[in-house]
């Protein structure tokens, strides 16, 4: 990739327009940052030439570079393509016609890492304070990490035992289960959060960021208890535009670091992460006999084929298949070559001298 220490694209109007188009389309803030980042990388790769003077050949070359030289994952390359398609269609008004063979990164088929129930208990037991509450809620509800951390007080219904996920992946709302075992702990946690909110109000703060244009429509809503984060950050900050003292939700990296340390201390020999708790939630529900459509709704998958991966994790293929080797023990065979009952595996007999 050509390298340059020059600044990003020198036409900030195009990036500003792209941000405006993304927000008008209600894309998430993370998607906005990712798309802008890919446009900047594309322009740098093209030695700071303006995208208006480039076309299908240059975009294809960039995607080929990502797939063949950088070896990026298929999802990463797909995101880069989506960003450039958006740029040319929505910002430059010139949709790309990428006909023919488009270089694609290979999509490997991976079975997700899943913890057993005892392993989940061991890992969660190594988390402390609010981190344990977050981890248990991730496992007990199947939420993604950012979905959990961005919960508002109004999204948690202790009486009904429900959690409403707002604008999850794909911008779709859904309802998932709130573990009965967490109600007491969560109620105590919310009491402490409310006390912290009261202290912030007395100090001239107590505001949170509101979605969309709600902050302009309801100026005082940012201070209301219902809109506060369930898992607020430890520190407040000053908004660069308004100067208001706000408090954001707990940053995902803080929980991720706590999870990595907990897995290490637990002695579980798996590369588990916060998302592993979501995989374990789905797998354990299927093991308990819940139908896959129910699990699909709780996870927020658009297509049931995405949820079907957990039937492979179960090693059942959805049909409860039992290996034929498991019935050999009932035929009077005490052991098999190489097993503890038969000793170590022996090599071929050596010819006598």
C-alpha positions as CSV (number, residue, x, y, z in Angstrom):
1,X,0.0,0.0,0.0
2,X,1.4,3.4,-0.9
3,X,2.3,5.2,2.3
4,X,2.1,8.9,3.0
5,X,2.4,11.1,6.0
6,X,0.1,13.7,4.5
7,X,-3.1,14.5,6.2
8,X,-6.4,12.8,5.4
9,X,-8.5,13.9,2.3
10,X,-8.2,17.7,2.0
11,X,-11.8,18.1,1.2
12,X,-13.6,18.2,4.5
13,X,-16.9,19.2,2.9
14,X,-17.2,15.7,1.4
15,X,-16.7,14.0,4.7
16,X,-19.1,16.4,6.4
17,X,-21.7,15.7,3.8
18,X,-21.1,12.0,4.2
19,X,-21.6,12.3,8.0
20,X,-24.8,14.2,7.4
21,X,-26.1,11.6,5.0
22,X,-25.3,8.8,7.4
23,X,-27.1,10.5,10.3
24,X,-30.0,11.3,8.0
25,X,-30.2,7.5,7.3
26,X,-30.1,6.8,11.1
27,X,-26.9,4.8,10.8
28,X,-25.2,4.1,14.2
29,X,-22.3,6.3,15.4
30,X,-20.0,3.3,15.2
31,X,-21.0,2.7,11.5
32,X,-20.5,6.3,10.8
33,X,-16.9,6.3,12.2
34,X,-16.1,3.0,10.3
35,X,-17.4,4.3,7.0
36,X,-15.5,7.6,7.3
37,X,-12.4,5.7,8.2
38,X,-12.6,3.5,5.1
39,X,-13.0,6.5,2.8
40,X,-9.9,8.1,4.4
41,X,-8.0,4.8,3.9
42,X,-9.2,4.5,0.3
43,X,-8.0,8.1,-0.6
44,X,-4.7,7.5,1.1
45,X,-4.2,4.3,-0.9
46,X,-4.9,6.3,-4.1
47,X,-2.2,8.8,-3.1
48,X,-4.7,11.5,-2.0
49,X,-6.5,11.7,-5.3
50,X,-10.1,12.9,-4.9
51,X,-12.7,10.1,-5.1
52,X,-14.7,12.0,-7.8
53,X,-11.8,11.4,-10.2
54,X,-11.7,7.7,-9.4
55,X,-14.0,4.9,-10.4
56,X,-14.7,1.1,-10.5
57,X,-11.2,0.1,-11.4
58,X,-9.7,2.0,-8.4
59,X,-12.3,0.7,-6.0
60,X,-11.7,-2.9,-7.2
61,X,-8.0,-2.5,-6.9
62,X,-8.4,-1.3,-3.3
63,X,-10.6,-4.2,-2.4
64,X,-8.2,-6.6,-4.1
65,X,-5.4,-5.1,-2.0
66,X,-7.4,-5.7,1.2
67,X,-8.1,-9.3,0.3
68,X,-4.8,-10.4,-1.2
69,X,-2.1,-8.4,0.5
70,X,-3.6,-7.4,3.8
71,X,-5.5,-10.7,4.2
72,X,-8.5,-9.0,5.9
73,X,-11.5,-10.9,7.1
74,X,-14.5,-11.1,4.7
75,X,-16.6,-9.0,7.0
76,X,-13.9,-6.3,7.1
77,X,-13.7,-6.2,3.3
78,X,-17.5,-6.1,3.1
79,X,-17.6,-3.1,5.4
80,X,-15.0,-1.3,3.2
81,X,-17.1,-2.1,0.1
82,X,-20.3,-0.8,1.8
83,X,-18.6,2.4,2.8
84,X,-17.4,3.1,-0.7
85,X,-20.7,2.2,-2.3
86,X,-22.3,4.7,0.1
87,X,-19.8,7.4,-0.8
88,X,-20.3,7.1,-4.5
89,X,-24.1,6.7,-4.4
90,X,-25.2,9.1,-1.6
91,X,-22.4,11.7,-1.6
92,X,-20.9,11.9,-5.1
93,X,-24.1,11.0,-6.9
94,X,-22.4,8.4,-9.1
95,X,-23.3,4.8,-8.2
96,X,-20.6,2.3,-8.8
97,X,-21.1,-0.5,-11.3
98,X,-18.9,-3.3,-10.0
99,X,-19.8,-5.9,-12.5
100,X,-17.9,-9.1,-13.1
101,X,-15.6,-10.8,-10.6
102,X,-15.1,-8.8,-7.5
103,X,-12.2,-10.0,-5.3
104,X,-13.6,-11.3,-2.0
105,X,-11.8,-12.3,1.1
106,X,-12.5,-15.9,2.0
107,X,-15.2,-16.5,4.7
108,X,-14.1,-19.3,7.0
109,X,-16.7,-21.4,8.7
110,X,-16.1,-21.2,12.4
111,X,-17.9,-22.7,15.3
112,X,-18.2,-20.2,18.1
113,X,-16.5,-20.8,21.4
114,X,-19.0,-21.9,24.1
115,X,-18.5,-22.3,27.8
116,X,-20.1,-25.1,29.8
117,X,-22.4,-24.1,32.6
118,X,-19.7,-24.8,35.2
119,X,-17.2,-22.8,33.2
120,X,-19.6,-19.8,33.0
121,X,-20.0,-20.0,36.8
122,X,-16.2,-20.1,37.3
123,X,-15.6,-17.1,35.0
124,X,-18.4,-15.0,36.5
125,X,-17.2,-15.8,39.9
126,X,-13.9,-14.1,39.1
127,X,-15.6,-10.8,38.1
128,X,-16.1,-8.2,40.8
129,X,-18.7,-5.6,41.6
130,X,-20.5,-4.1,38.6
131,X,-18.5,-6.1,36.2
132,X,-20.0,-9.3,37.6
133,X,-23.5,-7.8,37.2
134,X,-22.8,-7.0,33.6
135,X,-21.3,-10.4,32.9
136,X,-24.2,-12.2,34.4
137,X,-26.7,-10.1,32.5
138,X,-24.8,-10.8,29.3
139,X,-25.1,-14.6,29.9
140,X,-28.6,-14.4,31.3
141,X,-30.1,-12.3,28.5
142,X,-28.0,-13.0,25.4
143,X,-27.3,-9.4,24.7
144,X,-24.3,-8.1,22.9
145,X,-21.9,-6.1,25.0
146,X,-22.7,-2.7,23.7
147,X,-26.4,-3.4,23.8
148,X,-26.1,-4.2,27.5
149,X,-23.9,-1.2,28.4
150,X,-26.2,1.3,26.5
151,X,-29.3,0.2,28.4
152,X,-31.4,3.1,29.9
153,X,-33.3,2.8,33.2
154,X,-36.6,2.8,31.3
155,X,-35.5,-0.3,29.3
156,X,-35.3,-2.6,32.3
157,X,-38.7,-3.9,33.6
158,X,-38.0,-5.7,36.9
159,X,-41.7,-6.6,37.5
160,X,-42.2,-8.3,34.1
161,X,-38.7,-9.7,34.0
162,X,-37.9,-8.1,30.6
163,X,-35.1,-6.1,29.0
164,X,-35.9,-4.0,25.9
165,X,-33.0,-3.6,23.6
166,X,-33.2,-0.3,21.6
167,X,-31.8,-0.2,18.2
168,X,-29.8,-3.3,18.4
169,X,-27.7,-4.6,15.5
170,X,-29.6,-3.6,12.3
171,X,-31.5,-0.9,14.1
172,X,-34.2,-3.2,15.3
173,X,-35.7,-3.2,18.8
174,X,-36.4,-6.4,20.6
175,X,-37.3,-7.8,24.1
176,X,-35.2,-10.4,25.9
177,X,-35.4,-12.1,29.3
178,X,-34.2,-10.6,32.5
179,X,-32.8,-13.4,34.8
180,X,-34.9,-13.8,37.9
181,X,-31.7,-14.4,39.9
182,X,-30.5,-10.9,39.0
183,X,-33.5,-8.9,40.1
184,X,-32.4,-8.3,43.6
185,X,-28.8,-7.4,42.6
186,X,-30.0,-5.1,39.8
187,X,-32.5,-3.4,42.1
188,X,-29.7,-2.6,44.5
189,X,-27.4,-1.5,41.7
190,X,-30.1,0.9,40.3
191,X,-30.5,2.4,43.8
192,X,-26.8,3.3,43.9
193,X,-26.9,4.6,40.4
194,X,-29.9,6.8,41.3
195,X,-27.9,8.2,44.3
196,X,-25.0,9.0,42.0
197,X,-27.4,10.7,39.6
198,X,-28.7,12.8,42.5
199,X,-25.1,13.9,43.3
200,X,-24.5,14.8,39.7
201,X,-27.6,17.0,39.6
202,X,-26.6,18.8,42.7
203,X,-23.1,19.4,41.1
204,X,-24.7,21.0,38.1
205,X,-24.5,17.8,35.9
206,X,-26.7,14.8,35.7
207,X,-27.2,14.9,31.9
208,X,-26.8,12.0,29.4
209,X,-26.6,11.9,25.6
210,X,-30.0,11.4,24.0
211,X,-30.7,9.6,20.7
212,X,-31.4,11.6,17.6
213,X,-33.1,15.0,17.9
214,X,-34.7,14.2,21.2
215,X,-32.3,16.5,23.1
216,X,-33.7,19.5,21.1
217,X,-37.3,18.4,21.4
218,X,-37.2,17.7,25.1
219,X,-34.3,19.8,26.6
220,X,-34.8,18.5,30.2
221,X,-35.2,14.8,29.3
222,X,-31.4,14.4,29.5
223,X,-31.6,14.9,33.3
224,X,-34.6,12.6,33.9
225,X,-34.1,9.4,35.8
226,X,-35.7,7.2,33.1
227,X,-33.1,8.2,30.5
228,X,-30.0,7.6,32.7
229,X,-27.6,4.8,31.9
230,X,-28.0,1.5,33.8
231,X,-24.2,1.2,33.8
232,X,-22.8,4.7,34.0
233,X,-19.1,5.5,33.7
234,X,-17.1,6.3,36.8
235,X,-16.2,9.8,35.5
236,X,-18.2,12.6,34.1
237,X,-17.1,14.8,31.1
238,X,-17.8,18.1,29.5
239,X,-19.6,18.2,26.2
240,X,-17.4,20.0,23.7
241,X,-20.3,21.7,22.0
242,X,-22.6,22.7,24.8
243,X,-20.2,22.6,27.7
244,X,-22.8,20.6,29.7
245,X,-21.4,18.2,32.3
246,X,-22.5,14.7,31.2
247,X,-21.9,11.1,32.2
248,X,-21.5,8.4,29.5
249,X,-22.1,4.7,30.0
250,X,-19.3,2.2,30.9
251,X,-16.9,1.9,28.1
252,X,-16.9,-1.6,26.4
253,X,-13.1,-1.8,26.7
254,X,-13.3,-1.7,30.5
255,X,-15.6,-4.7,30.6
256,X,-13.6,-6.5,28.0
257,X,-10.4,-6.1,30.1
258,X,-12.2,-7.3,33.2
259,X,-13.5,-10.4,31.3
260,X,-10.0,-11.3,29.9
261,X,-8.6,-11.1,33.5
262,X,-11.5,-13.2,34.9
263,X,-11.0,-15.9,32.3
264,X,-7.3,-16.1,33.1
265,X,-7.9,-16.3,36.8
266,X,-10.7,-19.0,36.4
267,X,-8.3,-21.4,34.8
268,X,-10.8,-22.1,31.9
269,X,-8.7,-23.2,29.0
270,X,-10.7,-21.4,26.3
271,X,-10.3,-18.1,24.5
272,X,-13.5,-16.7,26.0
273,X,-14.7,-13.1,25.6
274,X,-17.8,-11.1,26.5
275,X,-19.4,-12.4,23.3
276,X,-18.7,-15.9,24.4
277,X,-21.4,-15.4,27.1
278,X,-23.9,-14.7,24.3
279,X,-22.9,-17.9,22.5
280,X,-23.2,-19.8,25.7
281,X,-26.7,-18.3,26.4
282,X,-28.0,-19.5,23.0
283,X,-26.4,-23.0,23.3
284,X,-27.6,-23.7,26.8
285,X,-31.2,-22.6,25.8
286,X,-31.1,-25.1,22.9
287,X,-29.7,-27.8,25.3
288,X,-32.6,-27.1,27.6
289,X,-35.1,-27.9,24.8
290,X,-36.2,-24.4,23.7
291,X,-37.1,-24.1,20.0
292,X,-34.7,-22.3,17.7
293,X,-37.3,-19.7,16.7
294,X,-37.5,-18.5,20.3
295,X,-33.7,-18.3,20.6
296,X,-33.6,-16.4,17.3
297,X,-36.0,-13.7,18.6
298,X,-34.1,-13.4,21.9
299,X,-30.8,-13.0,20.1
300,X,-32.2,-10.6,17.5
301,X,-31.1,-12.5,14.5
302,X,-32.9,-11.6,11.2
303,X,-32.4,-15.0,9.7
304,X,-32.8,-18.3,11.5
305,X,-29.8,-19.6,9.6
306,X,-27.6,-17.4,11.7
307,X,-29.0,-19.1,14.8
308,X,-28.6,-22.5,13.3
309,X,-24.8,-22.3,14.0
310,X,-25.6,-23.2,17.6
311,X,-27.0,-26.6,16.6
312,X,-23.5,-27.4,15.3
313,X,-22.0,-26.3,18.6
314,X,-24.3,-28.8,20.2
315,X,-22.8,-31.5,18.0
316,X,-26.3,-32.6,17.2
317,X,-27.1,-31.1,13.9
318,X,-30.5,-30.4,15.4
319,X,-31.4,-34.1,15.6
320,X,-29.7,-35.4,18.8
321,X,-27.4,-37.8,16.9
322,X,-25.5,-40.2,19.1
323,X,-22.2,-41.6,17.9
324,X,-22.4,-45.4,17.0
325,X,-19.1,-45.9,18.9
326,X,-20.9,-45.0,22.1
327,X,-22.9,-48.3,22.0
328,X,-20.0,-50.6,21.7
329,X,-19.5,-50.6,25.5
330,X,-22.8,-52.5,25.7
331,X,-21.5,-55.3,23.6
332,X,-19.1,-56.5,26.3
333,X,-16.0,-54.6,25.1
334,X,-14.2,-53.5,28.2
335,X,-11.7,-51.3,26.4
336,X,-10.3,-50.3,23.1
337,X,-6.7,-50.4,21.7
338,X,-4.9,-47.4,23.1
339,X,-7.3,-46.9,26.0
340,X,-6.4,-47.0,29.7
341,X,-7.8,-50.5,29.9
342,X,-5.6,-51.8,27.1
343,X,-2.4,-50.0,27.9
344,X,-0.5,-47.8,25.5
345,X,-0.7,-48.2,21.7
346,X,1.9,-50.6,20.5
347,X,3.8,-50.3,17.2
348,X,4.3,-53.1,14.8
349,X,6.1,-56.1,16.1
350,X,9.8,-56.1,15.6
351,X,11.3,-59.0,13.7
352,X,13.3,-61.4,16.0
353,X,17.0,-61.5,15.5
